[in-house]
């Protein structure tokens, strides 16, 4: 009996990959490189080529931001007007104390409402990231080897990749491809992506890879398991040698992997997969 095998590739973008010089245009460098991501994507590209005939669908998510974003440095200032460095966590209490503030004072009420809602969920504290995956930039593009492998798969199978864009709303973080961390009632693009969930639920085997295991892979997979609770026992497979954590968040990735294993998700490397 034929099986429907789907591959979900989360944010395989240049800005997240520790690319060597020959993978970068002159003067360009990834803004948020994840150690090991380049090798992850090379392995994933090889996997796609080797198993192209068995993969019935490929979904690629794309982190997609504007320069103005609540999780980018230019949104924020310190008390006294100083710049806020990347990799600075900011809490609602710190904003209320005056340690940090949005550069646009009129944005303070909305910012506090967001931070309160985010922290109430207990998943994340707001992190000020380097500007990354800016729409239209080189960093927003897909790793060259993965892009080429996906292109060849499209021609071989005569079907298109399903691209899912996330993160366009500058007022909420959007790690998960399934739903923003805090839904903006005025923006349906931040709410539960029921179309994507239905497509993934149709798979007999759902393979998941991408970057980073501590954040976007983690958040997306957690939401899939949360909203499709029977799915975990129906062959969700995390391709562990095609996933790496943001530096300093290794423990978060390991906790995620342990939790997923406990819920029935399979953890395998690409050499273990028989398709």
N, C-alpha and C positions, 0 to 999 in steps of 0.2 A: 504493500500500500504506500503510495507516494506521501511524503511529508512536506509540509509547508515550512521551509527554513528561512527565517528572516534575520538580517544583520542590522543592528542598531549601532551606529558609530557616533559617539558623542563628542562634538567640538574638536575635530582633528585639524585644528587651525594653526597657521604659522606662528602666531603670537604665543601659543602654548608649547611650542616645540623647541628643544635645545638644539637648534639647527647648526650644522657646521657651515663654514664660510661658503662652500660651493653650493649650498642650498639657499643662499641669501643674495639678493641684489646688493650692489655696492652701496655701502652706507646704511644698510638696513639691518636691524637686529630684532629678534622677538622681544616683546615688551614684558612678557610674563612666562618665561620659559620654565618648563617642568623637566627636571632632571630625568633622563631616560625616555622622554616622549618621542624623540626622533627615532630611536631604535624600536620603540613600540609601534610607530606608524610604518616603519619599514617592514616589520614582521606582519602587521595587519595587511599591508598592500600585497605581500607575498601570499598570505592566506586567501585573500579575495581572488587572486589570479589562479591559485591552485584549485579552489573550490567554486569557481565561477558557475559551473554547470549545476551545482547543488544549491546555490543561493537563489531563492525565489524572489527576494526583495531586499533592497538596501535602503535604509533611512539614515540620513546624515543630518545631525543638528548643528546649527551654527550660532555661536554666541555673537550677538550683533548689537553693538553699543554706539552711542553718540559721545562726543567729547564731554558734553554736559551730562552728568550722570551722578546720582547720589552716592555711588560707590567709586567715584573718581576724585583725584585730589583737587581739581579746579572748582568743585562744588563747595569746598570747605575752607575755613580759616581758623587759626588758633585765636585765643584771646589776645587782643592787640593787633590782629590782622596778619600774623605770620602764616606762611604756607604750611599745609599739612602733608607730611611725607607719606608716600605709599607704604602699605602694610601697617597702617595705623588703625586699630579697632576703635570704634566710637560707640558709646552707649548713650541712651536717653539721659541718664543721670549726669553724665559729663556735659551734655549740651545744656541741661537745665542749670548746671553749676557755672556755665560760661566758659568752660575749657575749650569748647569747639562751637562753631556756629556756621550755618550756611552763609556764603558770601552775599547772597541776596537776603536781606533781613526779612523781607516779606514771605520768604519760604519757611520761616521758623515753625509756624503752627503745623504745616503739612509735614515737615521733617520730623517733628516730635511725634506726631500721630503715627507716622511710619515706624519710627524706632520703637515706640511702645507696642505696636502690633507685632513687629518682628520678634521682639524679645519675649512677648507673651507666648509665642509658639515654642520657644526653647530650642530651636534648631541651630540658629546662627546669631552671632553678634555682627553688626554692620562692619565690614572691612573696607578700608580705602585701598583699592587696588591701583596699580599703574594703569594709565589709559591703555586699554587693550581691545582687540577685535573691533576697532572703529570701522563703521560701515564704509565700504569702498576702499579701505586701505589694504596694503599687501598683507598685513598681519591678520586681517579678516579671512584671507583666502585659505583654502584647504592645502595641507601638506602635499607637496608635488607628487610623491609616490602614490599616496592614497587617491589623489585626484585622477592620476593616470590609470590606476587599476580600476577605479569606479567607471571611468570612461570606457575602458575596454569591456567591462562587464555589461554596460548598457548596449554596446554594439553587438556583443555576442548573444545576449538574451533578448535584445530588441524591446527593452523597457527602460523607463527613466528611473533615476534615483528620486526618492522622496526627500526633499530638503525641508527642514523645519527650522525656522528662524526664531530666536528667543532673545530677549534683553533689550528690545527697542525702546521700551518705556523707561525714561530716565529716573522715575520716582520709586522704583522697586527693584530689588535684586531678583535675578531670574536664573538661578543655578540649574533648576530642573527644566527639562523640555516639556514636562507635563503641566506645570503650573508655576507662576511666579511665587516668590516667598510670601509676599503680601499682595493679594489681588487688588487691582485698581478697579473700582466699580464702573469707572468711565471708559475702561479699555478692555474689550473682550479678549484681546491677545494675551492678557495676563491670567485669564481664568483657566479652568480645567480644560485641557485639550482632549476632548472626548473623541474627536476624529482619529487622533494619533493612538489613543488608548485602544480603540476598536480595531485599528489596523494591526497593532502589536498583539492583541488578544487572539487574532485569527491565526497566528503562527503556531505550528506544532512544536517548533524549537525556535527560541529567541536568543540569539547570540548578542552580547553587549561588549563593546570595547570603546576606548576613547580616553579623553583627558578632562579633568583630572579626577583620579579615584577618590580624592579627599573632598571634592566639591561637586562638580557637575555630573560625573558618572554616579557618584553616591546619591545625590539628590534625585536624579532621574530614576534610578533603579528603586530607591525607597518609595517613590511615588507610584511606580508601576506595581510594586508588590502591595502597597496600601490600597490602591484602587482596583486591582485585579488580584484579590487574595488567593484565588485558586490557581493563578498563573505560575506562582513559584514552584508548585509541585508538578507543573506541566512543562518542565525543561526550559527554564531560564538558565543561561550559561554565561557567566562572567569570564571573559578571556583574560586571565590575570597577567599574562605576559604582554598584553597590549593596553595596559592601564598603569599609570604611575601617579603618585601624590604630589601636590604642591610642597615644596621644601618647608619643613617645620610642621607639616600636618600629616606626617607618616602614621602617627597613632590614630588619627581620625579615619584614615583609609583602612587600617587594620581592624578597627572596631566595626566599620561598615562591612568588611568582608566576613568577619566572624558572625555578625548579625544576619547577614544574608544567608550564609551557610546554615545557620540554625533554623531559618525559615524555609529551607528546601531548595534554595538556589544552588546550582552547581558551580564550583570554582575549578576551572581547568585552563591549561595553557594550550596554545594552538596545535602542538604536536599530539595532544591527547584526544583531539576532536576527530571522531569518525563520522563523516557525512555521506 
